Amino acid sequence: MIAIRGLRKAYGARPVLGGVDAAVEEGDVVAIVGASGCGKSTLLRCMNALERFDDGGVSIAGFDLTSGERPSADLVRLRSTVGMVFQEFHLFPHLTAKGNVALAQRLVLKASRATAEVRALELLREVGLEDRADAYPSQLSGGEKQRVAIARALALPLKVLLLDEPTSALDPRMREEVRAVLRAIAARTKLTMLLVTHEMRLARELAKTVWVMKDGVIAARGTPDEVLRDGGVVRELLGVGDD
């Protein structure tokens, strides 16, 4: 499903990814943890062609990414299969929750307005927000905005879902709202999921495999018990414990 080969990325003279090699099987959930600046989010963004990389390659959901630019038609197809949920939500402020979820279906899948809105309501129901369908982002809490963003990603026929710090901008109660939605998605779908997080609890609850990144490479990998229990490898490599 996913193969990452010798991935390297630098911003000017500053290396960010130093030769990442990894593989993910279909249906697996992988948590990527590590200190700020270690390359976690950059790795995730390279996998969806949001960042160009300098060397190596990524095979993901039937797409082969190499260094350099991708044709725009390929990007549309890639991003209808490999979805991304961001820390900052990125909702359109002039659209309601229903409108935000329906938009990608209309633009990418060429669905009719009626069909897209019916599906949008179904997805909002799945994330517990059917009663907020007509609310605008300015009227939603942070947790509600993130749940809308997750529903929007799921509106396309995804094979892979990438999540970049989906709970880090939220207070504890809102984090639990989003954690519950992600647990339900992982339990009921066969989506392959990669999750960048500083939240060890979320990594424990969702992931089959944990990658610990340090200095632009995957310094350790294993099950949550192997890597996170009592601080585990995380404490040894990064000097931090479980939260």
N, C-alpha and C positions, 0 to 999 in steps of 0.2 A: 504493500500500500504506500509506504513512504520509505525512501532511501536517501540519506544525506551523505555526500561523498566529498571529503576534503574541503569543506566550505570555509572560505576566507573572505573577510571584509575589513576594510580600514576606512576611517574618516581622515583623509589627509595622511599625516604621518602616524596617526594613532590607530594601532590594530585593535579591532573589536572581536572578530572571530578568527581564531588561529589555526583552523584546520579541523572542523567538526565532522565526525563520522558517526552515523547512527541509523537505526532502522526501526520502523514501527509496523506492527502487524495490523491488519484490518480489524476494526472493533476495539483496539486497545485504547486505554486512556493513560496518557503520560503527563506527569507534572514536572515542570522545569523550575528548579529553585536555584538560588544563589544570591550573592550580595549585589547591591545596585552597581550597575556598570560592568557586569561580567559578560554581557552579550545575550542575555535571555530573550529580551524583546526583539533585538535585532535578528536573532536566529528565527524567531517566529515570523517576522515581517519578510524575511528572505523567502520563506516557504510559501508565501502568497504573492510574491513578486511585488510587494510594496517597497522593498529595498533591492537595489541591484547589488550583486556581490562581485568580488574581484576574481575569484578562482573557485573551482569545484563545481558541484552540481546537485540538484535536488530532483528526484522523481517522486511525484505526489499525485495520487488519484488518477493515474494515466497521463499526466503531463510531465514533460522533461524541461526543467529550467536550467539554463547555463548562464555564465557571466555575460553581461551586455543587456541590451534592451529586448523586450518582448513585443511582438506585434499587438496592436490594440485588440484585434479580434480574439487572439489567444487569451488575453487578459480577461475579457468578458466571460469566455467559457470557463477559464480557470476559477474565477471568483464566484461563478454560479455553482461550483462543485466544492470549492475550498472556502468556507466562510470564515469571517473574522469578527470577534467581539472585542471592543476596545475598552480601556479603562475610562475614557472620557465620554462614552456613550455615542457621540456623533449623531444624534437625532436631528432631523430637520425641524427647526422651531416653528415653521409656518404650517406644519402638518400635525394632525392629531395622532394619537397612538395608533389608531387603525390605519390612518393614511401612511404613516411611516412603515408599517409592516406590509401594506399593500403595494407600496411604490415599486419595490424590486421585482415583484411578480409582473407588474404591468410593463416595466422597462425591459427586463431580461427575458421573462417567459412569454411576453406579449399577451398576458391574460386580460380579459375584459375587466372593467371596473367592478362589475357585480361579482364576478368570480373571485377577483383578488380580495375584495372586501369580505366575502364569505370566509375565505381561507384565513384572512387576517383575524377575524373574530374567533375562529377555531384556535388559532395559535395564541391569541391573547387569553383565551379561556385556559389553555394548557399552562400558561405561566401565572394564572390567578389574577388576570387584569381585565376580564371581559367587561366589568363595570366601569373601567376607565378608558374605554375605547375612544370616546369623543373628547378626552382631555388632551390639551397641548402639553409639550414638554415642560413649559414654565409652570404648569399646574401639577406636575408629578414630583414625587420624592426621588432621591437618588436611586434607591432600590427599585422603584417602579420604572425609572428610565432605563436601568440596566436590564430589567426583565423585558421591556419593550425591545431593546437592542438584541436580546437573545431571540425573541420571537421573530424579529426581522431577519436575522441570519437563517433561522430554520424555515423561512418561507420559500427558500430556494432548495432544489434537489441536492442537498449536500451529501458528500461522502466523508469530508473532514471538517471539523470545527476547531478553529484556533481561538484561544481566549487569552488576552493579554491583561493580566492583573484585574480580573472582573470584579473583585470585591474591595480593592485597596482604597477606593475613594469613598467608601461607605462607612457609616457608623455601625456598631455591633448588631443592632436589631435588623438593619437593612442588609448587612452581610448574611445573616441567617436566612432572610427571604431569598437571596440569590443562591446561596448554597443549596437550599431545598429544591429550587428549580433545576440546578445543575445535577443534583443527585437523581432527580426524576428523569431527566433527559438521558443520563448515563444508564439508568436502569431499564428504560423502555425502548431505546433505540440501539442501532448497531453502528452509530457514528464513531469514527475514529476521532479522538479528541486530544489536543495538546494544550496544556494549561500552564501559562507562566504565572507564578504566584510567590508572594512572600509569606503566605498564610499556610503554615504547616498543617493546620487542622484540615483545610480544604484539600491539600495534597493527600493526606491520609485517607480522607473519606472517599475521594473520587478515583485516585490513580491506581492502576495496576503496576506501573513502573514509575520510578522517580529518577530524573537526571539531575545531578548536582553540577552546575557550571561554575568554573573559576578561571579567570584570566583568558576568557574566550574559547575555552574547550570544555567538553564534558569530562569532569575530573573523576566522577563516580556515577554509577547507576545500579539500581537494584529495586527490590520491592519496597513499599513504604516501611514495612517492619525492619528491613535490613538497613535502610538509609535514615529513617526518621525516629525510630524508637529510642527514647531516652536521649534525644539529640543525635545519636548515631554518627553516621558519616558527616552529616551537616555540621555538628559541633566540631568535629575534628578538622574539617576542611575550612569552615567559614568562621568558626568561633562563636556560633550562635546555637541556641537550643530550640526545643519545641515550643510552640505558643499555645 
